[in-house]
């Protein structure tokens, strides 16, 4: 940890919190400066045992210790959680508030927690659970460069980070990076089914597909070429790959992806109105 550690409290101890806290501790963050609250004793016991962090069933208790509060509860629970914090924690305006909940906009948190809060929204994706995440971040104009650097380093512990200009861009990032793993799993599953249909058993087909996906991703990361140019490198004119690509292009894969991302963006915008 190169930035000065701060006392940080996570409200909610689900899989994402466990991954983020684990990544922070593995990166050298002092565990005695991390607090986690949650109703479930089993999750707290696991965090205390494995990572030696402070735990409590009382959200206000951990928040009072913190310079940074990370709201990691489901969106439908957020209003009640924030109302209790506002009633029980006097100095919320002095703390950095971070949320990893989808959908709820910063302006709504001002209604929940007070007009003077300073806030960062983070949208991590599920590969964060294995340290390969893509987290999008956006801040309000009260957040300092030091705040941004601190949170960037914390979330770099579970993958890569990308700051965006505003919450509209965060909706787009969510539709690509947040929903993207599902798109890739759908495609991988379809390749597995194709292999099974031609005689492979499911286990061998899965091994073949997932290693190919991993290799392709690693090649993309290692290369400066455009993704389309990487595809062309693998596609010899008149060869078997070219014939396969012709089938994808016949169904207009670009339009399929464009429609999918736009539909997900629209749903993100609809969800923002629900809370």
Buried (B, 14 or more C-beta within 10 A) or exposed (E): BEBEBBBBBBBBBBEBBBBBBBBBBEBEBEBEBBBBBBEEEEBBEBBBEEBEBBBBEEBBBBBBBBBBBBBBBEBEEBBEBBEBBBEBBEEBEEBBBBBBBBBBBBEBBBEBBBEEBBBBBBBBBBBBBEEBBBBBBBBBEEBEEEBBEBBBBBBBBBBBBBBBEEBEBBBBBBBBBBBBBEBEEEEBEEBBEEBBEEEBEEEEBBEBBBEEBEEBEEEEEEEEEEEEEBBBEEBEEEEEEEEEBEEEEEEEEEEEEEEBBEEBBEBBBEBBEEB
